Amino acid sequence: MGSAQPRDSLIESVIDHCLAFADHLEPLYFRQYASEFPPKFLRQLSDLNEAILERLKALKADIDFQSLKHEEAEQHILRYSWLYSQLYVAASIVERSDVPHTVVELVQPLKRLMQLQCKLKEFELLLHPLPVLNYSFYYLGNDLSKVKDQLSISVAFPKQLITVGFPGLEMRRLLVHSIISHELGHCLYVERKLENKLLKLVKPDKQKLDALVKKWAETAPAGQRTLSEYISEVEIRSFFTRQINYLAKLWVKELTCDAIGYCLFGPAYLFAAIDFLTVAYAFDDDLHTHPPNRMRFLLLYKMLDKETGFLNILAPQVKSFLDSWRSVTQSRTPQFTNPVSDLTGSAILNIYDHIISAATEAVGSDGPYSASENATELQHLVKRAEALIPPNELIKNGGSHEVKFQSVLNAGWLVYLTGLEALQAKYNWESWECKTKFNEIIARAVELNEIQRRWREIQ
């Protein structure tokens, strides 16, 4: 065997991984999932895994392969190892997307929203828990399409196959999971090519940029040479421009996804964002991939202020909640910790109207969900929720009338933000117990709303 032994060991290890993968997939077929897609998807992953196994066995038997130097042979083998690793990620997500581990009530309504309203007919969604206090978006279909192409086999993955992760330990906090509409925004941001439309509108203040370049070019510690003696002002400007463009790319994307999240879910997204983002990030933190909360809430309140019909129906407790966070948000203009953040953030603040317009167009021809247009509906649903009756429909003129599932979420938030004191007192519940039970009622309402809609469609 000689020099062939390490490569044989390596290729056998990859084969063993693929065989273990096949064994692990088998019981997953018999689990219960929130949609019909996961079992079909598992079969596709199995087909890809079999194709990798066949290629590895053929490679091992290839005389030309045996004559390669170790480094060359290693590259051939690791290519298949990389392909397998993509299958591993996909299967791990599916394994954690079954009914006991996910927010099962939201899967079908979200798919319906994206497929029908947003016209993404090949959209598929896998919701899965995360071991962190965060939400995530992953375009899984892109990586799997690369695997399929490299193996040259015919597997038809949905064009928009995405996964959304949520805080796994907070699975039953359905109202807070309105944050997921932001993650759906990432899909629409890509599909509608919004980056191309918006980034070119970000124009940093030329005088500030000139002053920054000049300062860096001419300032030096005592006894040392200035930076301009080593590199030109053109290179210094180019450096800052690249930094600004990079940060703008990240922040514009996140802000646009916030705007899309609001367009998809209405004020429910703002309520969830206040609940979650203020815990996850400091209010003026500008050192991460996301813009400061102050910038995000300035945008969302700008959208809320157009909902005059909705604002007029708010209970005093809800109005007080919104006013208090508005006061914090608008207490000062965003403060940035470094010149790049300052130039970038200040420029983005000037294009908020363009961001809102792009988000509105992105959600489809039916337009965004309007809480104002559904204000009367929301008032009726709030009364049901206050009585712990799932607010999944309207009962009038002796019949049941369908409502949008976003109205269910918004009505839930309007009651939740009152503090639920009346329910606590009536049923002698502790505060957290009451919140938990109320979330369960809203989850049931979303589920019933979807069942009613599907029943109507098949009649």
Disulfide bonds with the S-S distance in Angstrom:
none
